[in-house]
Amino acid sequence: MEYILLGDGGHSRVIREMIHEKFGDKVVAILDDKYTVINEKTSIIYGPLSLIDQLLTENRKVVIAIGSNQVRKKIQHQLKIDSFQYGKVIHSSAIVSSSAFIGNGTVIMPGVYINAGVSINEHCIINTGAIIEHDTKIDSFVHISPNATLTGDVSIEEGVHIGASSTVIPGKHVGSWSTVGAGSTVIKNIPSQSTAVGCPTRIVSEQIKNNMEIRL
């Protein structure tokens, strides 16, 4: 299997190294609209996103290698690629329960623990050292930052960003497109479109869903 990465920033470089470590030189293209012309370096094609139609084949998988949840969703919506054409990338040091579900397009970084009964939907980032405990449900386009812990039976809706080293205690729910600040402890449910910070968390802002990047 070969890979096409969409996006050419720091997050993309990490994913490229993960693929190289596990599979060898399997990244065949890195596409980003900062490239206005097509060029090839060290057997990798660099070009704009529009090149995807020419490069995508049955034996190639696509990964949207961009850290922003909103941008990943926007690109996925625009490209209209079938779900099975997106690849999941799981670092060799991650420990993933055999009963866990990992959706297409999701990336599992080094040192992650994913325990029994966990469900992670499509195009998520589970970043370095994160712990996802039993029966937790994570919707699409979520980013769980480094060293964050989701304890048992947590529910995370679409587009949520859980900050680095934060903790969500058992059974709590974080609503769609909310942000939990770094180092926070969530002991109550967080409503959609909110920003919550602190230990324990407090809501510091709520907004009406009017961002076109989210609404598409």
Secondary structure, DSSP 8 states (H G I E B T S, - for coil): -EEEEE--SHHHHHHHHHHHHHHSS-EEEEE-TT--S-EEETTEEEE-GGGHHHH--TTEEEEE--S-HHHHHHHHHHH---GGGB--EE-TT-EE-TT-EE-TT-EE-TT-EE-TT-EE-TT-EE-TT-EE-TT-EE-TT-EE-TT-EE-TT-EE-TT-EE-TT-EE-TT-EE-TT-EE-TT-EE-S-B-TTEEEETTTTEEEEE--S--HHHH-
